[in-house]
Amino acid sequence: MPTVGQLDSLRVRLASRFEPAEPLAGIAELATRYDRPLSVAIVRSDGIGDWIMSLGIVDGLLASPAVGRLTIVAPGGYRSLLGHRDGVAFEPFEAPTIIAPPSPGGTIGKALALSRFGQRRAIRAGAARHGRFDLAVLPRWDTDAGFNARAWALGAGAVLAGHDPSLVPGAGPREREERALIAIRTSDDRAAAHDTAHAASLAEALGVPVVAPAGAGLRQFGVERGSRSRPLVLVHAGSNEPRRRWPVERWRDVIVELAATGAEIVLVGGPEDVEVYTRITAGLGVDVRSVAGQMPLGELPELAAQATLLVGNDSGPAHVACSVGTPVVVISNHPVDGDPAYRTSPSRFGPWVEASRLLRPAYPIQPCVGFCSAPEAHCIAAVRADEVVAASIELLAGTAGDAS
């Protein structure tokens, strides 16, 4: 599949279409110029886990006297998750984005999202909100090409705050030119830094409080950590990429072993996970319940906050669990000696709760080099079931004193 940088020539020259921005030292300077608190949109059109790692910026903006109104702009399917915090409005991102490409989907859909067609639709979607926002905050450090948040914000006529695209290795020449459009920008060039660290650098550039990510979900979702006499283990065996899905038979082995400890096992996920969960539970012989496709996304934080542990692939539910302080065991397909700056590297997107265990292959399995490039589960299969069981039991033992 071609990279976004290789498809850069398909894109609108935003740096030519829009006027360069006057640099600002932070949002306090902008609020002083307008002589009032600002209407701020925080715009991300990528994955749930990416959004969860931006919640510290939401906290920082809410704590700033320069902000009068804050709106989350995200894919409409995230409304039940992100659209209920007091003092924070929600607007759907109604434009093509690589995370949910328009028909026909796949590589062609992604190319359309990345193309002039996709960007022009994003500009028009933003223009429908023209004048509603003084400032658009763009938390994505990685290349925005095909995610179209920058095009949306420019269409909305907002002042832009975000990371400098000229410092991002994956950005193409046209996108690098767009640094001139960003009035408040970081000088963060850490390609292998964790996304929560990138969020902190953006908060510093904005001049808002840098809020530690720990507990961000408790504040965002209005939930509290629970305690249980019987451990509750959530299992998430899904992923939007087949290569990041640990094999079904390994999940069956882990669930049987964890059920033997007396833990309650609940499978979580969306409608897309129902088929694989049917295969995992078929003839398993232990008590396990699936809420995949039955529980709205917005109810996941409360369930995660009541859980003793989440065991899952490297995907959004693990980040939800981290945000509410639930211990996690995460299985990644990215090898220990792989490229730390790669887009699925745990260095950038791994678990960030203190009580966590990360399990992954020691090295890429041929023909993969630097990262797993196989179309199906491949390198991730090097992670053994007994490793996952041992890590899970270790974390369950560590939380036993918290149970009531």
GUZA-245691 format. One record per residue: residue number from 1; residue in one letter; x, y, z of N, C-alpha, C in turn. Coordinates in steps of 0.001 Angstrom, whole numbers. Atoms other than C-alpha are relative to their C-alpha. Layout:
N
     k   r       n.x       n.y       n.z      ca.x      ca.y      ca.z       c.x       c.y       c.z
   NUM   A         X         Y         Z         X         Y         Z         X         Y         Z
...
//
This chain:
404
     k   r       n.x       n.y       n.z      ca.x      ca.y      ca.z       c.x       c.y       c.z
     1   M       844     -1188         0         0         0         0       881      1240         0
     2   P      -840     -1203        32      1453      3421      -911      -140       806      1280
     3   T        32      -845     -1183      2350      5781      1916      -687      1316      -318
     4   V       630     -1300       227       631      9115      2427       975       966      -644
     5   G      -983      -867       624      3875     10818      1485        96      -216     -1499
     6   Q       -63       308      1426      3912      9029     -1861     -1224       505      -750
     7   L      1227      -488       615       344     10203     -2506      -189      1504       191
     8   D       107     -1415      -339      1068     13788     -1483      -409       862     -1186
     9   S       301      -813      1173       769     15084     -5045     -1487       -10      -346
    10   L      1441        37       238     -2933     14111     -5033      -731      1102       757
    11   R       671      -880      -946     -3663     16727     -2380       -96      1444      -490
    12   V       119     -1435       224     -4837     20330     -2520      1223       696       585
    13   R     -1088      -802      -566     -2051     22880     -2046      -604      1004       982
    14   L       636      -856      -993     -3537     24266      1155       824      1246       293
    15   A      -867     -1137      -315      -516     26507      1717      -120      1107     -1047
    16   S       226     -1003      1033     -1310     28279     -1571     -1424       532        37
    17   R      1419      -381         9     -5075     28355     -1096      -354       917      1168
    18   F       317      -788     -1191     -5059     29919      2395      1175       907       367
    19   E     -1024      -971      -382     -3189     32916      3810       873      -559      1127
    20   P      -860       399     -1122      -156     32276      6056      -512       613      1300
    21   A       455      -465     -1304      -897     32660      9755      1059       872       659
    22   E      -931      -784      -820       649     35274     12011       321      -825      1242
    23   P      -346       831     -1167      2579     33354     14695      -504       608      1303
    24   L       481      -406     -1321      1127     33496     18217       761      -776      1065
    25   A      -728       638     -1093      2813     32718     21521      -869      -983       775
    26   G       907       893      -719      -277     30929     22869     -1406       540       -75
    27   I      1393      -415       128     -4019     31183     23301      -300      1260       801
    28   A       241     -1235      -761     -3773     33964     25907       177      1219      -902
    29   E      -217     -1114       925     -2387     36260     23180     -1193       156      -938
    30   L      1152       -73       891     -5280     35374     20872     -1221       533       739
    31   A      1136      -482      -790     -7855     35938     23635       124      1495       286
    32   T      -221     -1428      -224     -6292     39338     24361      -354       790     -1253
    33   R       323      -689      1256     -6579     40308     20701     -1501        82      -221
    34   Y      1446        11       183    -10240     39309     20609      -728       663      1164
    35   D       542      -626     -1205    -10796     40818     24072     -1184      -792       565
    36   R      1033       871      -557    -12890     37838     25152       530     -1425        48
    37   P      -365      1415        28    -12624     34150     25991      -327      -608     -1361
    38   L        56       559      1351    -12264     31969     22917      -978     -1159      -112
    39   S       728      1209       362    -14530     29460     21242       992      -927      -695
    40   V     -1078       889       435    -12194     26493     20723      -571     -1346      -433
    41   A       299      1368       453    -12609     23305     18694      1275      -820        98
    42   I     -1126       940        15    -10309     20350     19320      -393     -1101      -978
    43   V       419       766      1171    -10337     18337     16094       927     -1196      -216
    44   R      -708      1224       384     -9264     14716     15539      -967      -867      -781
    45   S       851       866       819    -10606     12409     12837       562     -1407       -92
    46   D      -642      1316        61     -8563      9318     13672      -638      -945      1016
    47   G       563      1084      -784     -8992      6359     16047      -416       376      1409
    48   I       462      -209     -1373    -10644      6060     19440      1183       113       954
    49   G     -1170       -54      -875     -7325      5311     21128       759      1300      -136
    50   D      -665     -1281       216     -5796      8420     19538      -724      1116       756
    51   W       771     -1014      -709     -8617     10524     20949       207      -106      1508
    52   I      -154       187     -1444     -8252      9007     24405      1325       612       479
    53   M     -1302      -538      -403     -4574     10020     24476        74      1525      -114
    54   S        66     -1460        79     -5629     13640     23759      -802       610      1146
    55   L       889      -531     -1021     -7841     13964     26830       703       974       943
    56   G      -732      -970      -822     -5080     15775     28740       -99      1407      -574
    57   I       155     -1319       620     -5390     18618     26207     -1392       549       290
    58   V      1348      -446      -366     -9147     18745     26837        15       568      1414
    59   D       -98      -486     -1385     -8410     19084     30573       717      1340        69
    60   G      -772     -1234       -30     -5807     21775     29943      -783      1183      -544
    61   L       809     -1081       583     -8126     23823     27720     -1126       404       940
    62   L      1074      -316      -935    -10967     23576     30241       505       803      1192
    63   A      -570      -710     -1149     -8630     24890     32937       496      1398      -350
    64   S      -555     -1285       420     -7569     27922     30874     -1063      1101        19
    65   P       959     -1113        31     -9309     31273     31474      -155       607     -1386
    66   A       100      -528      1365     -8663     32059     27801     -1060      -723      -820
    67   V       985       809       727    -11242     29412     26770     -1380       240       587
    68   G      1371      -205      -445    -14910     30296     26936      -915     -1150      -345
    69   R       819      1125       448    -16412     27401     24988       906     -1006      -694
    70   L      -837      1052       570    -14855     24058     24043      -886     -1027      -692
    71   T       756       970       783    -16117     21688     21350       938     -1093      -498
    72   I      -710      1142       584    -14853     18215     20475      -577      -254     -1384
    73   V       399       332      1369    -14952     17559     16719       645     -1339      -333
    74   A      -484      1374       175    -14649     13821     16054      -993      -756      -869
    75   P       956       804       769    -16195     11093     13871     -1298      -212       773
    76   G      1301        49      -647    -19919     10900     14575      -225     -1236       847
    77   G       155      1228      -771    -19669      7319     15840       581        83      1398
    78   Y      -599      -150     -1329    -17705      8585     18842      -863       843       935
    79   R       799      -903      -821    -20529     10810     20115      -344      -601      1365
    80   S       400       605     -1274    -21678      8325     22771      1168      -100       968
    81   L     -1185        84      -849    -18094      8148     24061       480      1382       445
    82   L      -639     -1292      -247    -16981     11782     23827      -977      1160       158
    83   G       945     -1104        99    -20192     13781     23699      -805       314      1229
    84   H       841      -186     -1184    -21385     13902     27313       711       683      1167
    85   R      -692      -667     -1108    -18856     15877     29358      -598      1384       227
    86   D       535     -1314      -325    -20239     18906     31154       951      1091      -478
    87   G      -808     -1128       457    -19037     22113     29554       725      -234     -1303
    88   V      -660       316      1270    -17857     20384     26353     -1056      -427     -1008
    89   A       936       352      1057    -19943     20332     23164       628     -1031      -932
    90   F      -486      1000       956    -19645     17725     20406      -531       347     -1384
    91   E       371      -176      1404    -19661     18189     16614       549     -1179      -800
    92   P      -525      1099       819    -19392     15292     14139       919       519     -1094
    93   F      -915      -309      1099    -16488     15372     11706      -579      -625     -1262
    94   E       713       503      1170    -18482     15035      8496       822       254     -1253
    95   A      -898      -143      1138    -15679     14688      5963       766     -1306      -177
    96   P      -783      1222       206    -13609     11884      4388      1231       -33       902
    97   T     -1177       192      -840    -10919     10497      6666       496     -1430      -186
    98   I      -582      1319       240     -8531      7557      6275      -539     -1050       970
    99   I       455       981      -983     -9853      5934      9453     -1362      -578      -385
   100   A      1301       482       472    -13299      5620      7811      -192       498     -1421
   101   P        21      -537      1365    -12777      6083      4055     -1364      -158      -644
   102   P      1272       146       697    -15734      6647      1755        25     -1240      -899
   103   S        78      1113       947    -16979      3866      -514       870       316     -1226
   104   P        67      1444      -208    -15385      1788     -2028       879      -535      1122
   105   G      -806       470     -1110    -13105      1613      1015      1367      -492      -432
   106   G     -1314       554       289     -9682       -23      1275       971      1041      -521
   107   T     -1030      -893       534     -6731      1458      -601      -616      1111      -843
   108   I       624     -1020       838     -8981      3254     -3091      -708      1036       865
   109   G       672      -923      -901    -11075      4754      -295       976       915       706
   110   K     -1005      -822      -675     -7960      5939      1503       588      1036      -960
   111   A      -511      -949       993     -6638      7507     -1698     -1001      1129      -228
   112   L      1021     -1031       163     -9969      9330     -2093       -11       956      1194
   113   A       -41      -855     -1194     -9794     10592      1510      1201       940       -46
   114   L     -1237      -770        57     -6253     11808       858        -3      1013     -1145
   115   S       -65      -731      1262     -7040     13362     -2524      -591      1398        89
   116   R       637     -1310       100     -8192     16788     -3663     -1493      -110       284
   117   F      1422       228      -247    -11727     15377     -3621      -273       -42      1499
   118   G       203       134     -1439    -11425     14394        41       256      1294       741
   119   Q      -316     -1252      -691     -9776     17635      1101     -1036      1078      -288
   120   R      1008     -1011       312    -12301     19787      -724     -1295      -256       768
   121   R      1179       306      -815    -15114     17955      1003       229       386      1454
   122   A      -309      -400     -1374    -13362     18541      4331       -77      1510       161
   123   I        72     -1461       -50    -12993     22252      3564     -1454       453        18
   124   R      1411      -371        31    -16709     22461      2706      -706      -336      1313
   125   A       599       375     -1283    -17656     20597      5905       369      1011      1077
   126   G      -397     -1032      -946    -15616     23081      7930      -695      1315      -262
   127   A       622     -1276       373    -17086     26015      6006     -1441        78       481
   128   A      1366         3      -525    -20553     24934      7166       -36       476      1450
   129   R      -102      -505     -1388    -19338     25935     10676       781      1308        50
   130   H      -842     -1200        84    -17581     29104      9513      -451      1055      1014
   131   G       265     -1046      -971    -17321     31722     12217      -370      -499      1378
   132   R       393       539     -1313    -18267     29376     15077      1186      -178       932
   133   F     -1167       287      -823    -14698     28793     16267      1099      1028      -244
   134   D     -1137      -909       107    -11901     31236     17009      1292      -774      -234
   135   L     -1236       783        11     -9280     28501     17366      -332     -1463      -205
   136   A       112      1448       174     -8967     24916     16135      1315      -631       447
   137   V     -1176       700      -533     -6548     22708     18102        57     -1382      -656
   138   L      -173      1245       752     -5175     19772     16068      1048      -861       704
   139   P      -963       734      -830     -3579     17201     18416       852     -1018      -741
   140   R      -731      1084       657     -2373     14688     15805      1414       455      -341
   141   W     -1391      -322       328      1438     14740     15679       367      -594     -1346
   142   D      -321       688      1246      1725     12219     12870      -630       750     -1172
   143   T       516      -697      1178       949     13295      9307     -1526        46        -7
   144   D      1445      -200        70     -2558     14711      8885      -553      -369     -1367
   145   A       447       301      1357     -2709     13706      5219     -1017     -1134         9
   146   G      1055       993        34     -5943     11836      4616      -891        11      1215
   147   F       870      -163     -1157     -7270     12637      8084      -780      1309      -104
   148   N       722     -1184       448     -8199     16108      6816      -482       924      1106
   149   A       381      -915     -1077     -8506     17825     10199       456      1422      -312
   150   R      -516     -1340       298     -6356     20707      8981      -855       686     -1058
   151   A       855      -567      1038     -8476     21201      5856     -1347       418       588
   152   W      1270      -323      -652    -11651     21125      7972       126      1303       794
   153   A      -192     -1181      -847    -10260     23736     10403       199      1259      -835
   154   L      -189     -1152       878     -9151     26029      7575     -1326       413      -628
   155   G      1310      -321       532    -12598     25784      6024      -874       716      1007
   156   A       781      -634     -1060    -14083     26785      9376       461      1424       299
   157   G      -499     -1347      -197    -12000     29966      9286       644       228      1354
   158   A      -586      -122     -1329    -10365     29252     12643      1512       205       -80
   159   V     -1443       -16      -189     -6865     30100     13788       423     -1413       380
   160   L      -431      1375      -221     -4870     26852     13852      1093       -96      1059
   161   A     -1053       363      -947     -2834     25355     16684       292     -1478      -174
   162   G      -329      1407       180      -934     22103     16237      1489      -210      -124
   163   H     -1398       356       159      2316     20357     15535       516       440     -1369
   164   D      -638      -464      1232      4737     21513     12877       153     -1171      -964
   165   P       -86      1152       908      4236     19165      9880      1346      -128      -691
   166   S     -1313       103       633      7697     19993      8536       957      -855       817
   167   L      -848       813      -873      9131     18005     11475      -426     -1467        29
   168   V       534      1362        -6      7107     14841     10765       601      -788     -1163
   169   P      -668       747      1077      9078     12205      8797      -927      -470     -1106
   170   G       889       543      1014      6017     10827      6985      -726      1026      -840
   171   A       725     -1031       748      4747     14165      5706       631       215     -1368
   172   G      -485      -309      1338      5013     14935      1991       295      1479      -149
   173   P      -400     -1403       210      6285     18219       502     -1153       982       146
   174   R      1130      -926       -99      2825     19792       206      -444       185      1440
   175   E       412      -122     -1394      1957     18994      3787      1023       781       815
   176   R     -1033      -728      -742      5288     20324      5058      -162      1514      -176
   177   E       227     -1421       242      4429     23666      3458     -1088       576       913
   178   E      1140      -460      -781      1345     23834      5670       384       508      1391
   179   R      -429      -573     -1280      3427     24795      8717      -302      1489        53
   180   A       244     -1438        49      2911     28385      7549     -1437       354       371
   181   L      1408      -246      -301      -836     28019      8181      -315      -139      1484
   182   I       240       309     -1414      -430     27079     11861       569      1132       856
   183   A      -414     -1181      -769      -321     30115     14172       694      -379      1301
   184   I      -602       476     -1247       484     28216     17384       492     -1413      -272
   185   R      -507      1328       354      2780     25286     16686      1169      -383       899
   186   T     -1090       522      -805      5161     23094     18575      1250      -176      -860
   187   S     -1242       367       693      8768     22350     17676       359     -1435       345
   188   D      -153      1385      -457      8257     18710     18666       370      -894     -1184
   189   D      -469       846      1105     10344     16508     16354       304     -1422       457
   190   R      -301      1314      -578     10354     13346     18507      -840     -1076      -671
   191   A       751       961       803      9323     10680     16031      -419     -1229       788
   192   A       305      1207      -762      9338      7887     18626      -607       306      1362
   193   A       586      -344     -1288      7747      9791     21531     -1428      -516        98
   194   H      1367       459      -214      4508      8546     23067      -974      1132      -306
   195   D       970     -1014       396      1370     10315     21909      -431       872      1172
   196   T       309      -842     -1158       648     11511     25455      1083      1054       217
   197   A     -1078      -995       -96      4054     13242     25389      -166      1077     -1065
   198   H       294      -994      1026      3152     14916     22093     -1140       913       449
   199   A      1109      -811      -505       -94     16070     23727       498      1016      1015
   200   A      -548      -926      -987      1897     17601     26584       759      1139      -668
   201   S      -740     -1059       693      4137     19505     24156      -953       991      -661
   202   L       980      -903       592      1059     20914     22413      -645       869      1080
   203   A       545      -791     -1103      -410     21995     25753       962      1121       390
   204   E     -1001     -1020      -315      2843     23832     26493       -15      1121     -1036
   205   A        35     -1011      1055      2701     25605     23112     -1251       861       106
   206   L      1248      -738      -168      -916     26589     23769        47       925      1214
   207   G       -47      -762     -1240        19     27932     27179     -1101      -369       967
   208   V      1016       494      -933     -2551     25805     29010       661      -996       940
   209   P      -598       958      -925     -1927     23537     32011       294     -1343      -669
   210   V      -351      1336       482      -118     20306     31164      -530      -996      1024
   211   V       677       904      -920     -2358     17674     32731       479     -1419      -255
   212   A      -453      1384       145      -975     14190     33372     -1136      -869      -506
   213   P      1081       815       580     -2893     11545     31399      -674      -930       988
   214   A       588       913      -977     -3494      9376     34469     -1333       565       508
   215   G      1316      -408      -484     -7186      9536     35383      -777       895      -937
   216   A       690      -898       931     -8112     11592     32312     -1382      -526      -359
   217   G      1291       574       349    -10931      9183     31481     -1021       121      1114
   218   L       926      -166     -1119    -12429      9428     34968      -667      1365       -82
   219   R       560     -1349       130    -12863     13160     34404      -839       134     -1262
   220   Q       702      -147      1270    -13909     12904     30763     -1351      -714        12
   221   F      1195       831        97    -16484     10157     31221      -868        38      1251
   222   G       797      -120     -1214    -17670     10994     34737      -229     -1311       707
   223   V       114      1304      -654    -16997      7505     36110       990       -70      1155
   224   E      -889       213     -1139    -15313      6235     39268       493     -1433        -8
   225   R      -532      1353      -114    -13079      3255     39880      -826      -787      1002
   226   G       752       862      -893    -14953       357     41428       881     -1078       603
   227   S      -712      1143      -581    -13899     -2581     43561      -986     -1157        98
   228   R       853      1177        70    -15220     -6122     43428       608     -1134       813
   229   S      -501      1173      -717    -14996     -9247     45542       470     -1069      -982
   230   R      -411       946      1046    -14757    -11307     42347       647       788     -1136
   231   P      -664      -757      1064    -12226    -10099     39760      -810       -14     -1297
   232   L       645      -122      1308    -13705     -8851     36479      1090       263     -1030
   233   V     -1003      -135      1049    -11475     -9358     33445      -714       244     -1327
   234   L       510      -288      1331    -12384     -7687     30164      1001      -503     -1031
   235   V      -847       501      1078    -11035     -9275     26988      -426       694     -1286
   236   H       282      -581      1315    -10770     -7417     23692       945      -638     -1010
   237   A      -807       754       968     -9568     -9655     20856      -101       581     -1401
   238   G       178      -585      1316    -10397     -7285     17991      1078      1018      -353
   239   S      -856     -1066       506     -8492     -4760     15893      -474       321     -1412
   240   N       386      -345      1370     -9123     -2848     12692      1016      -493     -1028
   241   E     -1003       565       902     -5999     -4509     11216       196     -1480       325
   242   P      -159      1436      -264     -5838     -8317     10851      1365      -361       586
   243   R     -1335       357      -492     -2075     -8359     11525       162       292      1492
   244   R       -77      -350     -1420     -2751     -6935     14996      -942      -838       854
   245   R       913       872      -741     -5196     -9689     15994       721     -1283       392
   246   W      -619      1220      -527     -3714    -12402     18181      -883     -1188      -364
   247   P       788      1143       490     -4804    -15896     17027     -1092      -462       968
   248   V      1170       418      -771     -8169    -17228     18186       339     -1077      1014
   249   E      -296      1107      -915     -6745    -20433     19717       763       481      1233
   250   R      -724      -537     -1167     -4424    -18393     21958      -985       661       974
   251   W       998      -635      -859     -7377    -16385     23239      -803     -1061       762
   252   R       743      1068      -666     -9245    -19590     24009       790      -543      1189
   253   D      -848       514     -1079     -6308    -20862     26076        56       980      1167
   254   V      -112     -1013     -1057     -5990    -17592     28009     -1297       100       789
   255   I      1283      -133      -684     -9709    -17363     28781      -249     -1176       928
   256   V       173      1179      -853     -9806    -20918     30119       845       128      1266
   257   E      -891      -124     -1158     -6823    -20248     32406      -465      1104       947
   258   L       438     -1099      -863     -8174    -16918     33674     -1318      -331       682
   259   A      1246       428      -635    -11623    -18387     34298       275      -943      1165
   260   A      -356       938     -1073     -9925    -21060     36420       440       711      1271
   261   T      -376      -774     -1202     -8725    -18310     38791     -1220       498       751
   262   G      1223      -499      -629    -12361    -17504     39580      -447      1347      -526
   263   A       360     -1301       550    -12446    -14302     37534     -1227      -111      -898
   264   E      1082      -138       968    -15561    -13212     35655       606       525     -1296
   265   I      -585      -373      1289    -14680    -12945     31944     -1088       608      -887
   266   V       941      -668       893    -16466    -10465     29668       751       442     -1254
   267   L      -587      -403      1275    -15636    -10011     25975      -636      1317      -440
   268   V       512     -1307       412    -15946     -6392     24806       435       295     -1431
   269   G      -325      -357      1373    -15971     -4934     21319     -1238       469      -736
   270   G      1088      -477       834    -18136     -3760     18462      -617     -1115      -813
   271   P       642      1009       846    -20356     -5543     15949       988      -771      -870
   272   E      -993       654       844    -17261     -6306     13853       737     -1127       722
   273   D      -699      1032      -780    -15960     -8539     16684      -874     -1218       284
   274   V       924      1069      -375    -19036    -10765     17018       415     -1344      -602
   275   E      -338      1260       665    -17890    -13362     14486      1202      -679       648
   276   V     -1190       616      -599    -14448    -13887     16009      -287      -439      1432
   277   Y       326       400     -1365    -15921    -14009     19523      -825     -1287        10
   278   T       739      1257       119    -18299    -16754     18391       974     -1167      -145
   279   R     -1012      1057       172    -15245    -18769     17309       799      -208      1286
   280   I      -765       122     -1243    -13420    -18025     20567      -773      -781      1048
   281   T       780       599     -1090    -16276    -19172     22797      -616     -1346      -354
   282   A       654      1252       414    -17524    -22155     20760       598     -1206       717
   283   G      -447      1206      -686    -17299    -25281     22920      1085       229      1033
   284   L     -1111      -332      -906    -15012    -23500     25392      -132      -701      1346
   285   G       191       734     -1246    -16554    -25138     28461       191       830      1251
   286   V       -98      -868     -1170    -16152    -22120     30768     -1012      1125      -145
   287   D       981     -1078        -7    -18468    -19289     31751       648      1291      -501
   288   V      -519     -1240       565    -17713    -16320     29515     -1155       717      -701
   289   R      1103      -787       555    -20026    -13515     28422       552      1003     -1001
   290   S      -397      -987       996    -19792    -11341     25311     -1043      1110       -67
   291   V       888     -1149       200    -21243     -7821     25054       336       693     -1321
   292   A      -393      -580      1289    -19722     -7198     21611     -1224       251      -856
   293   G      1122      -367       838    -22191     -5374     19397     -1277       269       761
   294   Q      1197      -197      -822    -24657     -5092     22304       118      1235       891
   295   M      -216     -1103      -922    -23111     -2419     24520       445      1243      -774
   296   P      -441     -1218       682    -22907      1174     23209      1419       373       409
   297   L     -1376      -409      -276    -19380      2548     22956        85       881      1233
   298   G       -33      -925     -1130    -20261      5193     25530       -73      -671      1355
   299   E        71       715     -1278    -20805      2526     28206      1304      -707       342
   300   L     -1249       710      -257    -17315      1056     27851       811       608      1144
   301   P      -806      -540     -1103    -15566      3542     30217      -493      -420      1379
   302   E       512       397     -1313    -17896      2712     33109       300     -1466       284
   303   L      -323      1409      -191    -17455     -1023     32574      1485      -176       255
   304   A     -1452        96      -192    -13680      -567     32268       411       472      1387
   305   A      -333      -511     -1336    -13608      1445     35501      -371      -997      1090
   306   Q       386      1020      -976    -15352     -1440     37302       862     -1256      -116
   307   A      -768      1219       252    -12960     -4025     35837      1279       -43       836
   308   T     -1274       225      -692     -9964     -5495     37625      1153        20      -977
   309   L     -1056       140      1005     -8031     -6015     34388      -641       -17     -1381
   310   L       361       192      1408     -8320     -5649     30618      1170      -675      -695
   311   V      -997       694       808     -6446     -8070     28366      -434       157     -1454
   312   G       446      -230      1361     -6447     -7145     24704      1108       235      -989
   313   N      -910      -431      1054     -4827     -6472     21401       241      1494       136
   314   D      -324     -1421         5     -3266     -3073     20804     -1094       742      -762
   315   S      1149      -627       634     -6503     -1176     20146      -664       953       984
   316   G       636     -1054      -778     -8880      1505     21446      -433      -379      1404
   317   P       435       332     -1357    -10414      -360     24430      1127       -34      1029
   318   A     -1118       -12      -942     -6953      -764     25996       293      1427       462
   319   H      -236     -1388      -378     -6545      3034     25921     -1126       535       879
   320   V      1105      -374      -882    -10010      3511     27427       284      -500      1415
   321   A      -325       557     -1311     -8952      1193     30264      1123       786       667
   322   C     -1086      -810      -558     -5698      3117     30738      -523      1325       549
   323   S       467     -1331      -385     -7610      6396     30941      -789         1      1301
   324   V       737        58     -1264     -9709      5178     33883       796      -737      1080
   325   G      -888       571     -1009     -6750      3580     35693      -104     -1492       174
   326   T       113      1456       -88     -7555       -71     34995      1263      -660      -522
   327   P     -1174       717       507     -4529     -2392     34697      -289      -689     -1326
   328   V       177       587      1324     -3983     -3736     31188      1163      -927      -337
   329   V      -987       826       687     -2153     -6536     29420      -267       186     -1485
   330   V       173      -305      1419     -1610     -5531     25792       926      -887      -822
   331   I      -760       846       920      -489     -7862     23003       204       782     -1294
   332   S      -337      -814      1173      1298     -6018     20192       702      -857     -1045
   333   N      -713       702      1071      2519     -7226     16818      1340       646      -306
   334   H     -1226      -724       329      5396     -4729     16838      1180      -568       788
   335   P     -1102       678      -684      8725     -6424     17641       818       924       894
   336   V      -825      -749      -946     11009     -5359     20478      1104       762      -719
   337   D     -1087      -671       714     13828     -4544     18042      -485       684     -1279
   338   G       559      -668      1175     11467     -2961     15498       214      1510        47
   339   D      -129     -1450       126     11375       669     14376      -857       681      1064
   340   P       791      -611     -1078     10335      2689     17474      -905      1121      -481
   341   A       818     -1090       531      8868      5433     15257     -1125      -492      -893
   342   Y      1032       527       893      6609      3099     13272     -1383       293       577
   343   R      1324      -480      -409      2902      3925     13397      -709      -915       999
   344   T       594       867     -1021      2020       887     15576       981      -303      1124
   345   S      -995       265     -1034      5084      1066     17814      -556       318      1390
   346   P       417      -306     -1370      4279       801     21549       748      1195       593
   347   S      -687     -1203      -458      6892      3534     22048      -879      1229      -205
   348   R       872     -1119       339      4307      5829     20481     -1427      -183       511
   349   F      1422       209      -286       967      4201     21264      -253     -1141       978
   350   G       171      1105      -926      1555      1545     23917      -764       392      1247
   351   P       745      -282     -1235      -220      1245     27277       755       996       872
   352   W      -636     -1070      -765       424      4197     29569      -495        64      1443
   353   V       340       104     -1410     -1220      3170     32845      1167      -671       706
   354   E     -1168       535      -725      1345      2319     35532       -60     -1518        99
   355   A       139      1452      -127       -16     -1199     36100      -331      -586     -1374
   356   S       211       534      1347       467     -2592     32614      1107      -978      -343
   357   R      -989       909       549      2252     -5378     30808      -174        -6     -1525
   358   L        -2        -3      1454      3201     -5260     27136       717     -1249      -485
   359   L      -582      1224       533      3828     -8526     25300        54       102     -1516
   360   R      -179      -125      1446      5239     -8603     21772      1158      -880      -456
   361   P     -1098       842       492      7582    -10579     19529      1352       652       224
   362   A     -1350      -525      -230     11307    -10228     20163       571       639     -1258
   363   Y      -546      -491      1266     12018     -9605     16480     -1013      -291     -1108
   364   P       929       267      1109     10182     -9483     13130       227     -1399      -563
   365   I       -81      1315       623      9427    -12834     11541        96       193     -1510
   366   Q      -180      -169      1451     10698    -13077      7975     -1293      -323      -754
   367   P      -833     -1010       657      9944    -11611      5521      -127      1410       570
   368   C       165     -1340      -577      8974     -8706      7813      1348       547       452
   369   V     -1223      -672      -421     11750     -6184      8530      -383      1329       656
   370   G       258     -1265      -682     11484     -3415     11138     -1381       115       614
   371   F      1375         9      -498      7751     -3962     11666      -730     -1125      -712
   372   C       774      1055       651      5057     -6496     10807      -728       580     -1197
   373   S       613      -496      1233      3986     -5971      7205      -923     -1035      -633
   374   A       835      1065       551      1978     -9173      6711     -1461       428       -54
   375   P      1418      -367        75     -1683     -8932      5646      -840      -621      1110
   376   E       732       683     -1062     -2786    -11325      8421       893      -119      1230
   377   A      -787       211     -1215     -1656    -12227     11941      1259      -785      -325
   378   H     -1270       598       394      2030    -13075     11602      1002       120      1147
   379   C      -990      -185     -1066      4651    -11614     13942      -639      -142      1380
   380   I       678        42     -1294      2094    -11368     16750      -159     -1432       503
   381   A       163      1400      -387      1798    -15173     16721      1177      -515       819
   382   A     -1151       410      -815      5237    -15325     18399      -263       190      1491
   383   V       358      -171     -1411      3577    -14218     21658      -767     -1236       462
   384   R       583      1256      -469      2707    -17338     23667     -1149       249       983
   385   A      1132      -107      -912      -498    -17922     25616       454        -4      1454
   386   D      -434        71     -1397      1397    -18819     28806       609      1321       465
   387   E      -525     -1318      -353      3130    -15414     28705     -1134       950       378
   388   V      1138      -886      -257      -210    -13618     28562      -686      -392      1305
   389   V       606       476     -1246     -1651    -15788     31345       832       448      1200
   390   A      -872      -364     -1120      1360    -15162     33596       -63      1498       289
   391   A        78     -1450      -193      1251    -11380     33024     -1343       390       606
   392   S      1336      -316      -506     -2492    -11319     33690      -134      -380      1467
   393   I       100       455     -1390     -2259    -13344     36896       857       880       910
   394   E      -848      -894      -787       595    -11134     38095      -733      1306       321
   395   L       730     -1243      -250     -1537     -8008     37675     -1234      -239       859
   396   L      1142       313      -860     -4581     -9683     39210       430      -150      1449
   397   A      -510       142     -1358     -2491    -10596     42237       331      1350       606
   398   G      -348     -1335      -491     -1310     -7013     42513     -1193       840       372
   399   T      1210      -763      -315     -4888     -5738     42645      -861      -686      1050
   400   A       847       758      -939     -6161     -8372     45086      -272       775      1274
   401   G       187      -768     -1229     -5651     -6045     48026      -989      1124      -147
   402   D       951     -1084       232     -7939     -3461     46395     -1439      -499        -6
   403   A      1352       539        72    -10902     -5834     46214      -683        88      1362
   404   S       752       -61     -1243    -13656     -5583     48782     -1042     -1110        35
//
